[in-house]
Amino acid sequence: MQRNSVGYTVGFAAAICLVASLFVSGSAVALKDLQDANKAADKQKKVLVVAGFLAEGDSPPNEEVQVLFDDNVIPRVVDMSTGEFADDAVDPSVYDARKAAKDSSLSFEVDDNAAKVSRMPNHHVIYEVRDEGGALEKVILPIHGPGLWSTLYGFIAVGPDGNTIDGITFYEHAETPGLGGEVDNVRWKGLWKDRKVYTDDGSVGIRVKKGTAGPPEDDPYNVDGLSGATITSNGVTFTMQFWLGDDGFGPFLSKNVRGS
């Protein structure tokens, strides 16, 4: 076949595409375990940050993250239909609640809600931090809800009274940098500390308001709004109302943390 023929050109291009696709797919398979390990380590880092064992921006090697996590954080499994512990139900080290929520045999439907959560996994993994005497210092809960362009996934830490917020962080979203992306701003996340979750009647009071909130002691249920990002701010409020309410971790906190 002549090199300048149409057949040769098409065949050569097809061969190059085939080799390239095999290389890309092979690389993806070979790197999958490493990617999964990095993703798991990143989530552990976020738990450690909101728990106070890492500072924002710290990035130790995965091996150090694992040791720090194992030494300080206790994963627990919660039955989301009852709010009770169910530590024997799943292995928290490998359980994927997001994947479970997509499986009708591993999840259940929830009523329409502003957080746009349609299905609840039967189980969720939460994290406890205890002092040397075994007393609970804080509990860290996974949360997710709507932003403008994406779903925001993160963690919120609540103190031993089950009502005082100790910290918040997000580990995955695609919000606009400088606007909704300010959920990653260290200063803004610091405004959540010492705010209160529940009002006197037991309803979820914490919210992101439009404008500036006062200090926690004077304005315990409000956090500064994100300038120019009303939809993301509202999404964070909806997320708090759902996950800290009766359809989320409210029953768990009531039975196992608040008043215990």
C-alpha positions in Angstrom: 0.0 0.0 0.0 1.3 3.4 -1.0 2.1 5.7 1.9 0.3 8.6 0.3 -2.9 6.6 -0.3 -6.1 7.2 1.6 -6.2 3.7 2.9 -2.7 3.9 4.3 -3.5 7.3 6.0 -6.8 5.9 7.5 -5.1 2.7 8.7 -2.1 4.5 10.2 -4.4 6.9 12.1 -6.5 4.0 13.3 -3.4 2.2 14.6 -2.2 5.3 16.4 -5.6 5.8 18.0 -5.7 2.1 19.1 -2.2 2.3 20.7 -3.1 5.6 22.4 -6.4 4.2 23.8 -4.7 1.1 25.1 -2.0 3.2 26.8 -4.6 5.5 28.4 -6.9 2.7 29.5 -3.9 0.7 30.8 -2.6 3.7 32.7 -6.1 4.4 34.2 -6.3 0.8 35.5 -2.7 0.8 36.8 -3.3 4.1 38.7 -6.8 3.3 40.0 -5.5 1.9 43.3 -3.3 4.9 43.8 -6.1 7.3 43.0 -8.5 5.5 45.4 -5.8 5.7 48.1 -5.3 9.4 47.5 -9.0 10.0 47.6 -9.4 8.1 50.9 -6.4 9.9 52.4 -7.9 13.3 51.4 -11.1 12.5 53.2 -9.2 11.4 56.2 -7.2 14.7 56.1 -10.5 16.7 56.1 -11.8 14.7 59.1 -8.5 15.4 60.9 -8.7 19.1 60.0 -12.3 19.5 61.3 -11.3 17.4 64.4 -8.4 19.8 65.1 -5.5 17.4 64.5 -4.4 19.1 61.3 -4.3 22.7 60.3 -5.8 23.9 57.1 -3.3 23.5 54.3 -1.3 20.8 56.0 -0.5 18.0 53.6 1.5 15.2 55.3 2.2 11.9 53.4 -0.7 9.4 53.3 1.2 7.1 55.7 1.3 9.8 58.3 -2.3 10.7 57.7 -3.3 7.1 58.3 -1.4 6.9 61.6 -2.7 10.2 62.9 -6.3 9.1 61.9 -6.0 5.7 63.6 -4.6 7.2 66.8 -7.2 9.9 67.2 -10.4 9.2 65.4 -12.9 6.4 66.0 -15.2 5.5 63.0 -18.7 4.4 64.0 -21.5 3.1 61.9 -25.0 4.6 62.3 -28.3 3.0 61.2 -30.0 6.0 59.6 -33.5 4.6 60.0 -33.2 4.4 63.8 -30.3 6.7 64.8 -28.7 3.9 66.7 -25.2 2.6 66.4 -24.8 -0.4 64.1 -21.0 -1.0 64.1 -21.3 -4.6 62.9 -23.4 -3.8 59.9 -20.6 -2.6 57.5 -16.9 -2.2 57.6 -16.3 1.6 58.0 -12.9 1.4 56.4 -14.3 0.5 53.0 -17.9 1.5 53.2 -19.0 4.0 50.5 -22.3 5.8 51.6 -22.5 7.6 48.3 -22.4 4.4 46.3 -24.9 2.8 48.8 -27.3 5.6 48.3 -27.6 4.7 44.6 -28.5 1.1 45.4 -32.2 0.6 46.2 -31.3 -2.5 48.3 -28.9 -0.5 50.4 -30.9 2.8 50.8 -34.4 4.2 51.3 -36.3 7.1 49.8 -36.7 10.3 51.8 -39.3 13.0 51.5 -38.7 15.9 49.2 -36.3 18.4 50.8 -34.5 21.6 49.9 -31.1 19.8 50.3 -32.1 17.6 47.3 -31.3 14.4 49.0 -33.5 11.8 47.4 -32.2 8.6 49.0 -30.6 7.9 52.3 -28.1 5.0 52.6 -29.1 2.5 55.3 -25.9 3.3 57.1 -23.5 6.2 57.5 -20.1 6.4 59.0 -19.5 9.1 61.6 -16.4 9.8 63.6 -15.8 10.2 67.3 -13.0 12.0 69.1 -12.6 11.1 72.7 -10.2 12.2 75.4 -7.7 9.9 77.2 -10.4 9.0 79.8 -12.9 7.9 77.0 -15.2 11.0 77.3 -16.6 12.2 74.1 -15.0 15.5 72.9 -16.7 15.8 69.5 -18.5 13.9 66.8 -17.9 14.5 63.1 -20.8 14.0 60.7 -20.7 13.7 56.9 -22.9 16.2 55.1 -23.8 17.1 51.5 -26.1 19.4 49.7 -26.7 21.7 46.7 -24.5 24.6 45.6 -25.0 26.6 42.4 -23.0 24.4 40.1 -22.4 21.3 42.2 -23.1 19.2 45.2 -21.0 20.2 48.2 -19.6 17.3 50.3 -18.1 17.9 53.7 -18.0 17.3 57.4 -19.3 19.2 60.4 -18.0 18.7 63.9 -20.4 19.0 66.9 -19.3 19.2 70.5 -20.2 16.7 73.3 -23.5 18.5 74.0 -24.6 17.6 70.5 -25.5 21.3 69.9 -22.4 23.4 69.7 -20.6 23.5 66.3 -16.8 22.9 66.6 -15.9 23.1 62.9 -16.9 22.6 59.3 -15.1 21.8 56.1 -15.8 20.7 52.5 -13.8 18.2 50.6 -15.5 18.2 47.2 -17.4 20.8 45.2 -17.2 22.7 41.9 -18.4 26.2 43.0 -17.1 29.4 41.5 -13.7 30.5 43.0 -14.1 33.7 44.8 -17.9 33.3 45.1 -19.5 30.0 46.2 -15.9 28.6 46.3 -15.5 30.7 49.5 -16.9 27.8 51.4 -13.2 26.8 51.4 -12.1 30.2 53.0 -10.5 29.5 56.3 -11.9 32.8 57.8 -15.4 31.9 56.8 -15.2 28.3 58.2 -13.8 29.8 61.4 -17.1 31.7 61.8 -19.0 28.5 62.5 -17.1 27.6 65.7 -19.3 27.9 68.8 -22.5 28.5 66.9 -25.5 26.5 68.0 -27.5 24.0 66.0 -30.8 23.7 67.8 -33.2 26.3 69.1 -35.1 26.0 72.4 -37.9 24.1 70.7 -35.5 21.5 69.2 -35.7 22.7 65.6 -32.5 23.3 63.5 -31.7 27.0 63.8 -28.2 27.3 62.3 -28.2 29.0 58.9 -26.1 31.1 56.6 -27.7 34.6 56.6 -27.6 37.4 54.0 -25.0 39.9 55.3 -22.9 39.8 58.4 -23.8 37.8 61.6 -22.8 38.8 65.1 -20.5 36.9 67.4 -21.6 33.4 68.5 -22.5 34.6 72.0 -24.9 37.3 70.6 -26.0 35.6 67.4 -25.6 31.9 67.9 -27.7 30.6 64.9 -26.3 32.8 62.1 -23.2 32.7 60.0 -22.0 35.4 57.5 -23.4 35.0 54.0 -21.0 34.4 51.1 -20.8 37.6 49.2 -22.2 37.3 45.7 -23.1 33.6 46.3 -26.7 33.6 47.5 -27.5 30.2 46.0 -24.5 28.5 47.5 -25.2 30.2 50.9 -28.8 28.9 50.8 -27.5 25.5 49.8 -25.3 25.3 52.9 -28.3 26.3 55.0 -30.5 23.6 53.4 -27.7 21.1 54.0 -27.5 21.9 57.7 -31.3 21.8 58.1 -31.5 18.4 56.5 -28.5 16.6 57.9 -28.9 17.9 61.5 -32.7 17.5 61.4 -35.1 14.6 61.8 -34.4 13.1 58.4 -30.6 13.2 58.9 -28.5 12.8 62.0 -31.0 14.5 64.3 -32.2 11.2 65.8 -28.7 9.9 66.2 -27.6 13.1 68.1 -30.7 13.0 70.2 -30.2 9.4 71.2 -26.4 9.1 71.5 -24.9 12.6 72.1 -27.4 15.3 73.3 -28.0 14.9 77.0 -25.8 11.8 77.3 
